[in-house]
Structures are given as structure tokens and as C-alpha cells.
Amino acid sequence: MRLSDLPPGSCFKQGKSLKKKLPDGRVVSVNPKGRVRITTPKSDPVVNSTQCELPILGVGLRKHPELMVEMGNGRPARITTQRLK
């Protein structure tokens, strides 16, 4: 099966690595240490469709793709300086 034939959001194996196709055509993968890599494929490779595993399930869908669950509203906590009187 070709990469262009896969629906967006589906997972596939290319060689030994598990990857996921994003809606914009890019491909996301996660290494064993948890680092996320998003790439644009240069050609239309032959891939094997498979089910998504848990570490790659929500990857590529949020502002911070390396996190499965995003907590809070995304704004940094307010930092106040305290001076001794």
C-alpha cells in the first residue's frame, strides 16, 4: 500500500519504525526515548498499515506533540518577585 492511499490519522510501519500520517500529509514518529519527529516524505513510499500503539496515539494533534495530555490553558504561570524588607 502507498502512503498516499492511507487515510489521515492512521498508523503504518515503514521498515521497523512505527509512524503516523497527519492530515496535512506530514509523517510523525516517536523514538524509544519519547522524542517526536515530524517529517515531510519526499516520495510516495510503500508502507504496511497497522494499528496505532498508545505512545503514538495522540501525537501530532496538539500544540505540544510530545505530550499525550496537555494540562492547563497554555499560558505560563505568573512569576512574582518577593523582596525582603
Backbone torsions as a table, in degrees:
resi	resn	phi	psi	omega
1	MET	NA	140.6	178.4
2	ARG	-86.2	154.9	-179.3
3	LEU	-62.6	-35.6	-179.3
4	SER	-68.8	-20.5	179.3
5	ASP	-79.9	-17.9	-178.9
6	LEU	-74.8	141.3	174.4
7	PRO	-73.1	151.6	178.3
8	PRO	-61.2	141.2	180.0
9	GLY	90.4	-1.4	-179.6
10	SER	-93.0	153.6	-179.1
11	CYS	-99.3	154.5	179.3
12	PHE	-152.2	162.4	176.2
13	LYS	-110.0	130.6	174.7
14	GLN	-123.3	104.2	-170.1
15	GLY	73.4	-123.2	177.6
16	LYS	-102.2	-8.4	-175.2
17	SER	-91.5	142.2	177.9
18	LEU	-94.4	128.2	-177.4
19	LYS	-132.5	166.3	-178.9
20	LYS	-132.7	138.5	179.5
21	LYS	-91.1	128.7	179.0
22	LEU	-90.4	161.1	-178.6
23	PRO	-60.6	-26.5	-179.3
24	ASP	-88.3	7.0	176.4
25	GLY	95.2	-10.1	177.6
26	ARG	-76.5	168.3	-177.3
27	VAL	-124.3	134.5	-179.9
28	VAL	-118.0	141.3	176.9
29	SER	-139.1	157.5	-179.4
30	VAL	-125.8	126.9	179.0
31	ASN	-83.2	170.4	-176.7
32	PRO	-59.4	-24.8	178.6
33	LYS	-81.7	-6.7	177.6
34	GLY	98.3	3.7	180.0
35	ARG	-78.8	133.9	-176.3
36	VAL	-95.7	137.5	178.1
37	ARG	-130.0	123.8	178.4
38	ILE	-111.1	124.4	-177.9
39	THR	-129.9	161.6	174.7
40	THR	-108.8	119.3	-179.2
41	PRO	-69.1	139.1	-178.3
42	LYS	-82.1	-27.1	179.8
43	SER	-132.0	-171.2	179.8
44	ASP	-106.8	84.4	-173.6
45	PRO	-73.9	161.4	174.3
46	VAL	-84.2	127.6	-176.8
47	VAL	-132.1	164.4	176.1
48	ASN	-110.5	119.9	-179.9
49	SER	-70.5	141.0	-179.8
50	THR	-150.5	172.4	178.7
51	GLN	-83.3	151.0	-179.2
52	CYS	-76.4	135.5	173.8
53	GLU	-86.6	164.8	-174.6
54	LEU	-58.6	-44.3	-177.9
55	PRO	-64.3	-19.8	-175.8
56	ILE	-109.9	5.0	-173.1
57	LEU	-62.0	-51.8	-176.4
58	GLY	-100.3	11.7	-174.2
59	VAL	-72.7	137.4	175.9
60	GLY	87.5	3.6	-175.7
61	LEU	-109.4	-3.7	-175.3
62	ARG	-126.5	175.6	178.1
63	LYS	-62.8	-36.1	179.3
64	HIS	-115.4	91.2	-172.9
65	PRO	-67.4	-15.9	-180.0
66	GLU	-80.2	-8.5	178.8
67	LEU	-105.2	134.1	178.3
68	MET	-74.4	-41.6	-178.0
69	VAL	-124.9	128.8	-179.3
70	GLU	-100.4	123.3	-177.2
71	MET	-101.9	145.1	175.6
72	GLY	84.5	-170.6	-175.6
73	ASN	-102.9	4.0	177.1
74	GLY	91.1	-10.9	178.0
75	ARG	-88.1	142.7	-179.5
76	PRO	-69.4	154.6	178.6
77	ALA	-67.4	144.5	-178.8
78	ARG	-72.4	128.8	-178.7
79	ILE	-104.5	124.3	178.2
80	THR	-114.7	141.6	177.5
81	THR	-96.5	136.6	-179.9
82	GLN	-114.1	126.3	-179.9
83	ARG	-108.0	143.8	175.5
84	LEU	-78.2	137.1	179.8
85	LYS	-98.9	NA	NA
